[in-house]
Amino acid sequence: FDLRDAIETSPLPEHPDARDWLRFGLEDIDRQLDAYCSRSGAWEESINYALYTLGYFVITFRSLRNRHGIDYFQDRRVRSFAGWLVRTSAKPPSSRL
């Protein structure tokens, strides 16, 4: 049972564990953002893992926003993380142009 399971199964509001699944998912997102994302947005692991994590988060955050109205795209940590990836991954302009 992982983060995506928690989010994807939460549309079953009649299930007795639905609230627990959603709470588990939100706690895991917050735990990851607090543990791995610095104040500058730098991800504490390799750039490849950071890119993988962002892709996984985008799918999860979209589902949360659409199903529950919870918008992590506006979260300061997520915006800092995305900005750091852009700054880290973008090539500087060529001085020959």
N, C-alpha and C positions, 0 to 999 in steps of 0.2 A: 504494500500500500504506500504510494508516494504522493507527492504534491499534486500531480495532474489527476490522479485517481480521486483525491479529495475534492478537487474543483469540479471534475466532470460528473461525479456521482451526486453532487449536491442538488441538482435539479429534481431530485426525488424527495420533495418536502414531506411526503407522507411517511417516509422511512424513519423509524425511531432514532437512527444515528445520523440523519442528514445534518443537523446543526453541529454535531461533533466533527463531522468530516470537514465542513466548511471552516470551522474554528481551527482545526488542525492545519488545514491548508494555509490560512491567513497567518497563523503563528509561524509556520515554516518559512513563508515568504519573508516575514519580518526578521526572523532569525538569520536567514541567509543575507539579507541586505545589511543588517547590523554587523554581522560577523565578517563579511567579505568586501564590503564597499566602504572605502575610506571617505573622509569628509570631502576630498577633492574629486571623488567619483572613481578613483582607481580601484580596480578589482584586485584582490589580494592573490590571485592565482594567474596562471599564464594567459596571454592574450587569446590563444585558441580556446581555452576553457571559458574565458569571459565572453567571447563571441557565441559559443554554444549556449551558455547560460542566458544571455540576452534573448536568443532565439526561442528558447524554452519559456522564458518569462513573457515574451510578447504574446505567445499563444495563450498562456495562462491568464495574463492580464486582460486580454480581449474577452475571454470567456467570463471572467469575473465582472467586467464592466457590463457586458451584455446580459448576463443572467442575474446579477445581484446589485448592479449599480455602484460597485466598488471600483474606483478609478486609480489604479496604481501608476498610470501614465503621468499623473500630475504629482506623484510623490517626489519630494526633493532628492531622495537617494537614487531613485530610478533615473531622474533627469540628469543628475550628476554623473551617474554611471554611463549613460548614453553619450553625454558630452565628452567624457574621458575617452570612450572608444573612438569617437570621431577624431578627437585631437591626436590620439595615439596612432590611429590607422591611416590617417590622411597623409599623402605624400606632400612634402613642401613643394612649392612651385619651382620649376627648373630655372636656374639663373641664366640659361642659354637662350631663353625666349625673349 
